[in-house]
Amino acid sequence: MKHYFVLFFLFFGFICNAQKQDVQKCIETFFEGFHQRDSVKIKTVCADKMILQSISENSVKGNKLSNESAVAFYKAITSIPLNMKFQEKILSYNIQVDGVMAHVWAPYEFYINDKLSHSGVNTFTLFKEKDNWKIIYLIDTRRK
């Protein structure tokens, strides 16, 4: 009986880890598309009605919450000049999964032409649609 109990928890651990890996792969695909300026690739991991928000932290002007439509976001990605080098480095992933919902907390640093522009945290909420994870909500903080 003891062996079945141990096997059950090992199997359960493998399933949980596999789900977290699938969620992380979804986020990695998002950033691959972002860095390639490929809105089609990004759309493969985003829900049609994805919500995008950003919090800019500024001690002089005060904090600001901005909303962006998915359409405007995709257009902005494809309009980034080709001579501009940019990279968003994800520093770590904290992934939580509950059935068909997942949440990802991902601190980042954003570089333009190899210089640190800003840093903050991305948080993603995902929904498992059939067998695929889709980003339904993305909010980030931005600090200079």
C-alpha positions, 0 to 999 in steps of 0.5 A: 500500500505504501508503494502505491501511495508513493507512486501516486505522488510521484505521478502527480508531481510529474503531471504538475511539472509537465503542465508548468513546462507547457505554460512556460513554453507558451510564454517563451513562444510569446517572447520569440514572436515579440523579438522576431516582430512576428505578430502571427506567432504571438497570436498563436498563444494569445486569446482573441480578447486578450487584455493588456495593461501596463503600470508605469512607476514614476515618483514625480508624476505619480503611477499610471495605469495604461490599457492597450488593445490587442490590435494596437499591440500587434501593430506596435510589434510589427512597426518596430524599426528593423535597425532597433535592437531590443530584448526583454530578458526574463529573469525567472518564472513563478508558475502556478496552475489550477486545472485550466487556469495558470498564472505566471509572475516573470521579472524582466529587464528590457534593453534597447540597443544593448542598454537597460531601458527599464525593468519590472514584472510581467504577470500573465493569466492563461486559460487552457483551451482544449489542449493549448494554453492561451494568454488571456491577460497580461499586465506589467510594471515598468521602472526606470 
